Amino acid sequence: MKKNNSPVLCCKTIFADLLGLGVISAARTGFGRNSRIYRVACDNNAQYALKLYYHDKSDFSGRLKTEFSSLRFLWQNRIRCIPRPIALDKRRNCAIYEYISGGRINSREVTGRDIERAVQFLTALKQLSRKENARKLPDASEACFSIKMIIDNIEQRLQKLLILQNRGPHYAGLHKFLMHEFIPLFFCVKNLCKSSCEKAGISFAKVLPRADRTLSPSDFGFHNALRNDNDEIVFVDFEYFGWDDPAKTVSDFLLHPAMNIKEDLKKRFAKLIFEGFREVKFLRERAKTVYPLFGLKWCLILLNEYLPENLRRRKFAGEKEEDLACVLKRQLAKSKTMFRKVKKEYREFSCCE
């Protein structure tokens, strides 16, 4: 989709080719940090969501294929708290989905019933993961099936940031934070995780058996959900969907910087997940062990804007252009906030008590 084309003209071609429909109107919506999403009204009196996916040579994630095939699998298996997938166009790197009429969810207004709905969805995914055709689905983005793999992933992310130290004055604060704060705590957390594994009888390097894995949206939470006009929650954004460790699902939900859920609701979420996944061996112990590791990983994810390829992706999605120094300063502040949370909690994960 070219920048100088109007949304209506671009959408007319896509909808005519894919669905044989005429387009009456098209407007950008606010959802999507890695994509462009349009609300499209057609001449059949229906509305659709058109999603254009970012892609370049450095982006190997296949977001379009992952999201569309995952939603199609879920829809075929009677999961309805998701947008219905309608059509995809690999050549244009876009897809058409059901349009969800509703609003974003303020995480401070999340209720106990909302937590139950989230857990019900995850337990439904766990049940679907036992189906034979689920084996065809890919691993989730950056899925780590051992504690060693999580540490390796953090170290890889860390190295990509450390080599940026000579890029200019904006990177001096980043390097200082990584060298003098992040790395020392990372060293402590690694040692604690190894000793925790020994005490709990969990293997540090052994890969998690398939029977203990589950299907997961990966980037799951109310930040990727809408409350529709019937007060139902619809979960969106399945670009990273696939097989994952349920301990990661628990940790990411509780840690995600885009959510600020009350502590009692976090504990309720963990409690219900442990009950719903009771057959998964050592889930509570593994969640307690990996929680600080995923917290440290989030510290590095929040610094992605320092990497050139991530700035290009945000620009494609149409995010408001800001002065680079302001963007980097803000992201470093967010990373430090997450860092302080991990430093405070890494010895005691209260949600697992």
N, C-alpha and C positions, 0 to 999 in steps of 0.2 A: 504494500500500500504506500504510494508516494505521498510525501509530505504536503505537496501543493494540491492534491486532489481533495474534493469535499467528501465528507463521510458518506453522504447519500449516493454520490456517483460511484464510489468504490463499492459500497454495499449492494447497489443495484446489480452490478456485474456478478458478484459472488452469489447473491440469492437467486438470481435468474439461472445461473449455471447449476447450482446445487439443489435448489428446491423448486425451480420454475415459478417463483413468486416475484411480484412487483414490490418495490420498496416505497413506502410513503414518507417515512422520516427515519433519521438515524442520528444518535447523539452519544458522545462519550459518557461513560459512567466513571465513578471515582475508584472502582475496584481494580487492582492489578498493579504490582510493582515491577513485574517482568513482562508485561504484556499490555496491549491496548484492547479495551472492551467497549463495545457499542451496544446500546439499546436500540433495536431495529423494529419498527412497526411496518407490517406488510399488508398487502391488499386482500388478504384472507381474514382480516380483523384479528390477527394474532401478533404477539410480540415475541421477539427472540433476542438472545445474547450472542453477538458475534465477537469471537476472541481471536486476536492476531498475536502470535507468539514470536518472541525475540529469538533470533538465530544468527550466529556468525561462526567463523571457523574455530573459535576457541570454546564454543558452546556445544558439548557433546551429549547433553542430557536428554534430548529427544522429548521435550516437554509436551508437544502436541500429541505424539503417539501415546505417551504414558498416560496423560490425562484422559484422552478420549476413550482408549481401550479399557482403562480402569473403570470409568463411569459406565461404560457399556456393560462390562462384566457385572457391576453392582446392580445396575438397572434390570438386567436380565434375571438377576437373583432376588428381585422384589424389594430391593432397598429403595426407599422413596424419599429419604431426607437429603437428597442430592439433586442437582439439576439434571434433567433428562438430556442425554447426548443425542443430537439429531443428525448432523452431517459434518464431514471433515474434508478439507482440501489440502493435501500434502504439498501441492505445487505452490500454493499461496501461503502455506504455513498458517492456516487458520481453521477454526471449527465453529459450528453453530450449535448452541445449547438452548434449552428452555430458559426463558427469562423469568427470574424470581422477583416478584414485586414485594419489596420489604425494605428493611433498614439495617444498618450496621448495629452490632450489639456492644453496648458499653459494658466493659468487663466488671465495673464496680456495681452494675445493676444485675449481674448474673444471680440466679436463684438456685436453691437446692434442686428444684425440678429441672432446671437447665443442665445441672451437673449430671443428673440421672439420665437425661436424654443423650448427653455426650457419651456416658459409659455404655448405655444401651447400644449406641452406634458402634462403638469399639468392640463390644462383645459379639455383636452381629458379624463384624468383620472376622473375628476369631472363629466363629462357627463356619463362615464361608471358606476360611483358609483350610478347612478339612476336606473341601470338595476336590475331586481329582483334577478338574480343569483349572483350579486356582494355581496349580504348579506351573502353568504356562506364564503366569504373571512375573514380571521382573522383580529384582530386589529393589527396595526403596532407595532413594537417593542417599548416598553415603551411609548405607546400612553397615553396621559394625556388629558382627556376631561373636565377638570375644572382647574382653576388656583390653587386651593388648591392641586390638584393631582400633579401638577408640583412642588410645594413647598415640598410636601411629598417625591417626588422622589429625589429631591436635598438633603433633610435631610437624606434619607436612604443611598445615595452615600457618603455623608459627614461622617456618622457614621462608615461606612466600612473603611474609610481612617484614622479616628481619633484613632481607636483601634490599629493601626500599630505603634504607637509612640515608643514602647519598642523593636522594631525589630532590631535596630542597628543604627549606626551613620548616615547611608544614609537617615534615616527617620526623623532626627532632624529638618532639614530644611523644610520638608513637614509639620510637626506639627506646627512649628513656623509660617509658611505662613497661614495655616488654622486658627489658633487661633487668630493671631494678625491682619490679613488683610482680609481673606475671610469671616469669620463669622461676623465681624462688618458690612461689606458692605452687606452681605446677609440679615442681620437684617434690614438695611435701605431700601433695595429693597423690602423686604416683606411688610413693612409698606407703602411704596409708592404704591405698587401694590394694596393693600387693599383700599387706599384712591382713587386711579385712578378708581377702579371698582365702587365705590360709585358715583363718579362724572359722569362716563359714563353710569351709569345704568346697569352695567354688574354684574351678580351674581358671587361671589367669589368661592362658593362651588357647585353651581348647575351644573350638568353634561350637556355638550353640546348636543343638540338634534341631532338625526341621520341625519336629513335633512341638518344640517349645517356642517356635517363631509364630508370628501372626501377620496378617495383612494390615497395613497402616497407611493413612494419608501422609505420614511423616511430619509435615508442617501442620499439625492439628491443634485446633483451639477455637475459641470464640472470635478471635481476630480474623478467622477464615470461615465465617458463618454469617447468615442473615436471619432475621426474624421476619417471617412472611406475614401477610395480611391476616392469616388465621392463627397468629401467635405461635406458629410452629417454627422450629429451628431447621434451617437448611444449610448443610455444610458444603463449602465450595473450595476450589483450588486443590486439585489432585495431581499437580504437575510432578510431585515427588513420590507418588503412591507406589507401594510394593511391599515385599516381604521385609520384616524388620523385627527387632528385639522388643517385646512389650515393655521391658525396663526403660528403653529409650522413649517410648510413647509416654510413659508416666513422667519421666524426668522433663522432657520437652514441654509437656502441658503445664507442669508446675513452674518451670523456669522462664517460659517464653516472655521476652521483654515487651511484646505488644499487648500482653494481658496483665491486669492488676487485680486478680481475684482475691477475695477475702480469705484469710488463713483458714478459717473453719471450713470453707468450701473446698479448699485445696486438700485438706485432710479427708474430707468426705469423698472427694474424687479418688484419692489413693486407696482408701478403705474399700470402696465399691469395686475398683479395678482388681484389687487383690482377691476379693471374693469372687468376682466374675471370671478371673483367670487362675482359680485355685489349683487347677491341674498342672499349671506351668511350674516346673521345679525351681525352687530357690528364687522365685520372682521378687519377693520382698527383700531378700538379702542382696540380690544383684542390683535392684533399684537403689537401695541405700548405698551400695558401693559405687555405682556409676554416676549418681546424681551430681557430685562435685565435678566430675570429669566433663559432663555435658554442660555444666555451668561455665567452666573454663572455655569449652568450645564456643559457647554463645558469646563470650568476651571477644573471641576472634572473628566470629561471624559479623558482629557489629562493626568490625573494622574493615569489612569488605570494600567499602567505598575508597579505601586507599589503593585498591587494585584497579588498574585502568579498565579492564574488561567489565567490571561491575558498574563503573560510571557510564559506560556505553549502554549497558542494559537499562539503567534507570532513565537515561535520556530517551531511549526508544519508547519506554512506557509512558513518556510524556510528563514526567515529574518536573516540577517547577525548577528552572535552572537557578542555582545559587552560586555565590562566590565559593570557589573550591576550599578556601581556608575555613569558611564558616561551616561547610559540610563536614570537613574532617574534624574540626574542633568539636562539633556536636556529637559525631559518632564516637570519638575518643571519650567524651564525657559519659555517654551511654555505656561504653565498655567498662569504664571504671566503676560505674554504678553496679553493674553485674558482678564485677570483680569483688567489690566490697560485700555483696550478698554471699558469694561463694566463700569468701574468707571468714565470714561470720558463721556460716552454716556447715562447712565441709566436714567437721568432726561429728556433727549430730544432725541427721536428717529427720526432723520431728514428724513428718508425714508418714514415716514408716514405723513409728513406735506403736 
